[in-house]
Every structure is written in structure tokens, then in C-alpha cells.
Amino acid sequence: MGRQTTPAKPAKVLLTIEEAAAMLSLGRTFTYDLVMRNQIMSVKVGRKRRIPAFALQAFVAQCVANLEEGA
């Protein structure tokens, strides 16, 4: 008999500040500051703040673009 595989977990669409910070290898407080300064897009869901997963890629792309402009 073949091995059964477990279905893969779907990728998260909305991340907590802590999850986003871990993905960016940044601290929680610094990531929260970036969110509050609108450098990383976020949404409010009820009383909680969440970061769309694609917003991390956009933030990194903007950081790279800023580096290239200064070169």
C-alpha cells in the first residue's frame, strides 16, 4: 500500500504582528512601528491588527527599490 499524505496547510493570508516580524527577521516592536508609520500595510479585523501576507513582499520590494535609488 502507498503512504498516505496529510494535506498541506493552506498559507496564511493575514498575519499577526509577531508572525510578520518573524518572517522579516525583525523585532515585534520595530515591526509594529513600521505598521503604525504605514510602511507596512495592515488591516483591522475587529480590535485586532493583521498584516496581509503580500504586504511583507511589498515592503521588502520597496526597501530594495530605495537601496537601488541611492546607489
Protein Blocks (a to p, Z undefined) as FASTA:
>chain_A
ZZdddddddddfbdcfklmmmmnopafklmmmmmmnopaccddehjbccddfklmmmmmm
mmmmmmmmmZZ
